[in-house]
Amino acid sequence: MRIGRVATLGLLLAIGLAALGAKGAPEKPVPGAGGPQEAEVTGVLIDPQSRQPLVVLQGKRDKRTLVLAIGHFEANGIAIPLQGVTPPRPLTHDLMLTLLADLKASLARIVITDLRNDVYYALLYLDVGGSVRAVDARPSDAIALALRAKVPILVEDRVFEKAERLMPKPGASPHF
């Protein structure tokens, strides 16, 4: 029974990846200035004025900060692995990693690639039998998966630059 369910879910995942346009991608991002830099999640917090959950990342190369507004469920999905908690039953992100493993695929890294019209974009880089596939994802889901899989979280430098231009000037907003 379990194998049948896993096979069905695996088939649905494979169809979903194909429908989302999973495509081949270069194995490694180009390091250095202008390319993505590794970042770490420094915390999940709630904006005291808007009550909006925020995830805070810091670039390891230049220590720039990136703050993304996320939903409450997404905040929970990120906070759980940050706190080292293992839920008694698998949550959605745990299920996704289990499905990938059952399909002989693994998450290699995630990259937050762009910020357009106040929307952040990310890619999951999956290793599927030695071939790397890039899959579009919401950054909050990508971060939650990366934390669980203990893989690098990368942020394109242009994302830091675009986000800095959108940040309120010092003194304009006391909650940042």
C-alpha positions in Angstrom: 0.0 0.0 0.0 2.7 2.5 1.0 4.8 1.7 -2.2 1.7 2.3 -4.3 1.1 5.7 -2.7 4.8 6.7 -2.9 4.8 5.7 -6.6 1.6 7.7 -7.3 2.9 10.7 -5.5 6.3 10.3 -7.3 4.5 10.2 -10.6 2.5 13.3 -9.7 5.7 15.1 -8.7 7.4 14.1 -12.0 4.4 15.3 -14.0 4.4 18.5 -11.9 8.1 19.1 -12.5 7.6 18.6 -16.2 4.6 21.0 -16.2 6.5 23.6 -14.3 9.2 23.5 -17.0 12.1 21.8 -15.1 15.0 22.3 -17.4 18.7 21.5 -17.5 21.0 24.1 -15.9 24.7 24.6 -15.3 26.1 22.6 -12.4 27.6 25.5 -10.4 26.8 29.2 -10.3 29.7 31.4 -11.2 31.3 32.7 -8.0 32.6 36.2 -7.3 31.3 39.7 -7.6 28.1 39.9 -9.7 27.2 36.3 -9.1 25.2 34.7 -6.4 26.6 34.6 -2.9 25.8 32.1 -0.1 23.5 33.5 2.5 22.4 32.3 5.9 19.0 32.6 7.5 19.5 34.8 10.6 16.0 34.6 11.8 12.2 34.7 11.3 10.4 37.5 13.0 7.1 39.3 13.0 7.0 43.0 12.0 5.5 44.6 15.1 3.4 47.1 13.1 2.0 45.0 10.3 2.2 41.6 12.0 3.7 40.3 8.8 6.2 37.5 9.2 9.7 38.2 7.8 12.6 36.0 7.0 16.0 37.6 7.3 19.0 36.5 5.3 22.6 37.7 5.4 25.1 37.4 2.7 28.2 35.5 3.8 30.6 37.4 1.4 29.6 41.0 2.0 27.2 40.7 5.1 24.4 42.5 3.3 20.9 41.8 4.7 17.9 40.7 2.7 14.4 40.8 4.4 11.5 39.0 2.7 7.9 39.3 3.8 6.4 35.8 3.9 3.1 34.2 5.0 2.5 32.8 8.5 2.5 29.1 7.3 5.8 29.8 5.4 7.3 31.4 8.5 6.4 28.2 10.4 8.0 26.1 7.6 11.2 28.0 8.0 11.3 28.3 11.8 10.8 24.6 12.5 14.2 23.5 11.0 15.9 26.6 12.3 14.9 25.6 15.8 16.0 22.0 15.2 12.5 20.6 15.8 11.4 17.4 14.1 7.6 17.2 13.9 6.0 13.9 14.8 4.5 13.6 11.2 6.1 14.9 8.0 5.1 18.4 7.0 4.8 19.5 3.4 8.5 20.3 2.9 9.5 17.1 4.6 7.2 15.2 2.3 8.7 16.9 -0.8 12.2 15.9 0.2 11.1 12.3 0.9 9.5 12.2 -2.6 12.7 13.5 -4.2 14.8 10.9 -2.3 12.3 8.1 -3.4 12.7 9.3 -7.0 16.5 9.2 -6.6 16.8 13.0 -6.8 18.1 15.5 -4.3 18.1 19.2 -3.7 21.6 20.5 -4.4 21.1 24.2 -3.7 18.6 27.0 -4.0 19.1 30.5 -5.5 17.0 33.6 -5.0 17.3 34.9 -8.5 15.3 38.1 -8.8 13.0 40.8 -7.4 10.4 42.1 -9.9 7.3 44.1 -9.1 7.7 43.5 -5.3 7.9 39.7 -6.0 10.9 37.6 -5.2 11.8 34.6 -7.4 13.9 31.5 -6.7 15.1 28.3 -8.3 15.5 24.9 -6.8 18.5 23.1 -8.3 17.8 19.3 -8.2 20.3 16.6 -8.9 18.4 13.9 -10.8 20.7 11.0 -11.6 23.7 13.2 -12.2 21.8 15.8 -14.2 20.9 19.1 -12.7 17.4 20.5 -13.1 16.3 24.0 -12.2 12.7 24.4 -11.0 10.9 27.6 -10.3 9.8 28.1 -6.6 8.7 30.6 -4.1 11.7 31.8 -2.1 10.0 30.9 1.2 9.4 27.3 0.1 13.0 27.1 -1.4 14.4 28.3 1.9 12.4 25.8 4.0 13.6 23.0 1.7 17.2 24.1 1.8 17.2 24.3 5.6 15.8 20.8 5.9 18.2 19.4 3.3 21.2 21.4 4.7 22.1 22.7 1.2 23.4 26.2 0.3 21.1 29.1 0.1 22.4 31.5 -2.6 21.2 35.0 -3.4 22.0 36.8 -6.6 23.8 40.1 -6.0 21.2 42.0 -8.1 18.5 40.8 -5.6 20.4 42.5 -2.7 20.8 45.6 -4.9 17.2 45.8 -5.9 16.0 45.2 -2.3 18.3 47.9 -1.0 16.7 50.4 -3.3 13.3 49.5 -2.0 14.2 49.6 1.7 12.9 52.7 3.5 15.6 55.3 4.3 16.9 55.3 7.9 14.5 57.0 10.2 11.5 56.6 7.8 10.3 53.3 9.3 11.2 52.5 12.9 10.4 48.8 12.5 13.2 48.0 10.1 
